[in-house]
């Protein structure tokens, strides 16, 4: 075997191995940027504090579906061609999620807790650090995100009917229409 073959093979293996290192997605892969609804600076990031605040601003009866750290940028993907826009796979497909930032994040209001309504793809949380007030120095520093809290609940009316429920409802309507037509004829 020639030296060219081994160099080519080693280069191919190296390129194949580094191909997965790029952590960027297209916006179409993750839906759309979720809507930032509210922001505040809470005294602490305990379960009860975050849940009480969410229920007070949304006026519902929500519960925490999941809460997990994303320190050091764990699990975040940049969105191609969109500075400061990042996506994270969510675990419970929530209607709402909260982002907690760390200290000295460079946001103009120094808020630490940001509540988002999850829109197009419930499997992904997509945030824009610019909308959250991050300055130019920190606009791409996703490591400033401390954790994500996902919420379940019945207060927002954002639950989507299951396909089977819609099929049953449609069948019922068709049956009523057929019965009415039969009675007229």
ZIMO-V678606 format. One record per residue. N is the residue number from 1. OMEGA is omega in whole degrees, -180 to 180 (none if undefined). BURIAL is 1 if it has 9 or more other C-alpha atoms within 8 Angstrom, else 0. D_FIRST is the distance of its C-alpha to the first C-alpha in whole Angstrom. Layout:
n=N omega=OMEGA burial=BURIAL d_first=D_FIRST
n=N omega=OMEGA burial=BURIAL d_first=D_FIRST
This chain:
n=1 omega=-176 burial=0 d_first=0
n=2 omega=179 burial=0 d_first=4
n=3 omega=179 burial=0 d_first=7
n=4 omega=180 burial=0 d_first=8
n=5 omega=-178 burial=0 d_first=7
n=6 omega=177 burial=1 d_first=8
n=7 omega=178 burial=0 d_first=11
n=8 omega=179 burial=0 d_first=12
n=9 omega=180 burial=0 d_first=11
n=10 omega=178 burial=0 d_first=13
n=11 omega=179 burial=0 d_first=16
n=12 omega=179 burial=0 d_first=16
n=13 omega=179 burial=0 d_first=17
n=14 omega=-179 burial=0 d_first=19
n=15 omega=177 burial=0 d_first=21
n=16 omega=180 burial=0 d_first=22
n=17 omega=-179 burial=0 d_first=23
n=18 omega=-179 burial=0 d_first=25
n=19 omega=-180 burial=0 d_first=27
n=20 omega=-177 burial=0 d_first=29
n=21 omega=-180 burial=0 d_first=31
n=22 omega=-178 burial=0 d_first=33
n=23 omega=178 burial=0 d_first=36
n=24 omega=179 burial=0 d_first=38
n=25 omega=172 burial=1 d_first=40
n=26 omega=180 burial=0 d_first=42
n=27 omega=180 burial=1 d_first=45
n=28 omega=178 burial=0 d_first=45
n=29 omega=-172 burial=0 d_first=43
n=30 omega=178 burial=1 d_first=46
n=31 omega=-180 burial=1 d_first=49
n=32 omega=178 burial=1 d_first=51
n=33 omega=-179 burial=1 d_first=52
n=34 omega=-174 burial=1 d_first=55
n=35 omega=173 burial=0 d_first=58
n=36 omega=-177 burial=1 d_first=60
n=37 omega=-175 burial=0 d_first=63
n=38 omega=174 burial=0 d_first=64
n=39 omega=-178 burial=1 d_first=63
n=40 omega=174 burial=0 d_first=65
n=41 omega=-179 burial=0 d_first=65
n=42 omega=-179 burial=1 d_first=66
n=43 omega=177 burial=0 d_first=67
n=44 omega=-177 burial=0 d_first=64
n=45 omega=178 burial=0 d_first=61
n=46 omega=180 burial=0 d_first=63
n=47 omega=-176 burial=0 d_first=62
n=48 omega=-179 burial=0 d_first=66
n=49 omega=-180 burial=1 d_first=66
n=50 omega=-179 burial=1 d_first=64
n=51 omega=178 burial=1 d_first=65
n=52 omega=-180 burial=0 d_first=69
n=53 omega=180 burial=0 d_first=68
n=54 omega=-179 burial=1 d_first=66
n=55 omega=179 burial=1 d_first=69
n=56 omega=-178 burial=0 d_first=71
n=57 omega=-180 burial=0 d_first=70
n=58 omega=179 burial=0 d_first=69
n=59 omega=-178 burial=0 d_first=72
n=60 omega=179 burial=1 d_first=70
n=61 omega=-176 burial=0 d_first=70
n=62 omega=173 burial=1 d_first=66
n=63 omega=178 burial=0 d_first=64
n=64 omega=178 burial=1 d_first=61
n=65 omega=-180 burial=1 d_first=58
n=66 omega=177 burial=1 d_first=55
n=67 omega=-176 burial=1 d_first=55
n=68 omega=-180 burial=0 d_first=51
n=69 omega=173 burial=0 d_first=50
n=70 omega=178 burial=1 d_first=47
n=71 omega=180 burial=1 d_first=47
n=72 omega=176 burial=0 d_first=45
n=73 omega=-178 burial=1 d_first=44
n=74 omega=173 burial=0 d_first=43
n=75 omega=-180 burial=0 d_first=42
n=76 omega=177 burial=1 d_first=43
n=77 omega=174 burial=1 d_first=41
n=78 omega=178 burial=1 d_first=42
n=79 omega=-176 burial=1 d_first=43
n=80 omega=174 burial=0 d_first=41
n=81 omega=-179 burial=0 d_first=43
n=82 omega=-179 burial=0 d_first=46
n=83 omega=177 burial=0 d_first=47
n=84 omega=180 burial=1 d_first=48
n=85 omega=-176 burial=1 d_first=48
n=86 omega=179 burial=1 d_first=46
n=87 omega=177 burial=1 d_first=46
n=88 omega=177 burial=1 d_first=46
n=89 omega=180 burial=1 d_first=46
n=90 omega=-174 burial=1 d_first=49
n=91 omega=-173 burial=0 d_first=50
n=92 omega=-177 burial=0 d_first=53
n=93 omega=-175 burial=0 d_first=53
n=94 omega=173 burial=1 d_first=56
n=95 omega=-180 burial=1 d_first=59
n=96 omega=173 burial=1 d_first=59
n=97 omega=-178 burial=1 d_first=57
n=98 omega=176 burial=1 d_first=58
n=99 omega=176 burial=1 d_first=55
n=100 omega=178 burial=1 d_first=56
n=101 omega=176 burial=1 d_first=55
n=102 omega=-179 burial=1 d_first=55
n=103 omega=177 burial=0 d_first=57
n=104 omega=-177 burial=0 d_first=57
n=105 omega=178 burial=1 d_first=55
n=106 omega=176 burial=1 d_first=57
n=107 omega=-170 burial=1 d_first=59
n=108 omega=-178 burial=0 d_first=62
n=109 omega=-177 burial=0 d_first=64
n=110 omega=172 burial=1 d_first=62
n=111 omega=-176 burial=1 d_first=62
n=112 omega=-176 burial=1 d_first=60
n=113 omega=-175 burial=1 d_first=60
n=114 omega=-178 burial=1 d_first=59
n=115 omega=-179 burial=1 d_first=60
n=116 omega=168 burial=1 d_first=58
n=117 omega=-179 burial=1 d_first=59
n=118 omega=-171 burial=1 d_first=56
n=119 omega=-166 burial=1 d_first=56
n=120 omega=-179 burial=0 d_first=54
n=121 omega=-178 burial=1 d_first=51
n=122 omega=179 burial=1 d_first=52
n=123 omega=-177 burial=1 d_first=49
n=124 omega=167 burial=1 d_first=48
n=125 omega=-178 burial=1 d_first=50
n=126 omega=-176 burial=1 d_first=50
n=127 omega=176 burial=1 d_first=52
n=128 omega=-179 burial=1 d_first=52
n=129 omega=176 burial=1 d_first=53
n=130 omega=177 burial=1 d_first=55
n=131 omega=-180 burial=0 d_first=57
n=132 omega=176 burial=1 d_first=57
n=133 omega=178 burial=1 d_first=58
n=134 omega=179 burial=1 d_first=55
n=135 omega=-177 burial=1 d_first=56
n=136 omega=-180 burial=0 d_first=53
n=137 omega=-174 burial=0 d_first=52
n=138 omega=-172 burial=1 d_first=51
n=139 omega=180 burial=1 d_first=50
n=140 omega=-177 burial=1 d_first=47
n=141 omega=-179 burial=0 d_first=47
n=142 omega=178 burial=1 d_first=47
n=143 omega=178 burial=1 d_first=47
n=144 omega=179 burial=1 d_first=51
n=145 omega=-178 burial=1 d_first=51
n=146 omega=-179 burial=1 d_first=52
n=147 omega=177 burial=1 d_first=52
n=148 omega=172 burial=1 d_first=53
n=149 omega=180 burial=1 d_first=56
n=150 omega=-175 burial=1 d_first=56
n=151 omega=169 burial=1 d_first=60
n=152 omega=172 burial=1 d_first=61
n=153 omega=-178 burial=1 d_first=65
n=154 omega=-176 burial=1 d_first=67
n=155 omega=-172 burial=1 d_first=69
n=156 omega=-180 burial=1 d_first=67
n=157 omega=-176 burial=0 d_first=67
n=158 omega=179 burial=0 d_first=63
n=159 omega=-179 burial=0 d_first=62
n=160 omega=-179 burial=0 d_first=61
n=161 omega=178 burial=0 d_first=62
n=162 omega=179 burial=0 d_first=60
n=163 omega=-179 burial=0 d_first=59
n=164 omega=178 burial=0 d_first=61
n=165 omega=180 burial=0 d_first=64
n=166 omega=178 burial=1 d_first=64
n=167 omega=178 burial=0 d_first=64
n=168 omega=179 burial=0 d_first=67
n=169 omega=179 burial=0 d_first=69
n=170 omega=178 burial=0 d_first=68
n=171 omega=178 burial=0 d_first=69
n=172 omega=178 burial=0 d_first=73
n=173 omega=179 burial=0 d_first=73
n=174 omega=178 burial=0 d_first=73
n=175 omega=177 burial=0 d_first=75
n=176 omega=179 burial=0 d_first=78
n=177 omega=179 burial=0 d_first=77
n=178 omega=179 burial=0 d_first=78
n=179 omega=179 burial=0 d_first=81
n=180 omega=179 burial=0 d_first=82
n=181 omega=180 burial=0 d_first=82
n=182 omega=-180 burial=0 d_first=83
n=183 omega=180 burial=0 d_first=86
n=184 omega=-173 burial=0 d_first=87
n=185 omega=none burial=0 d_first=87
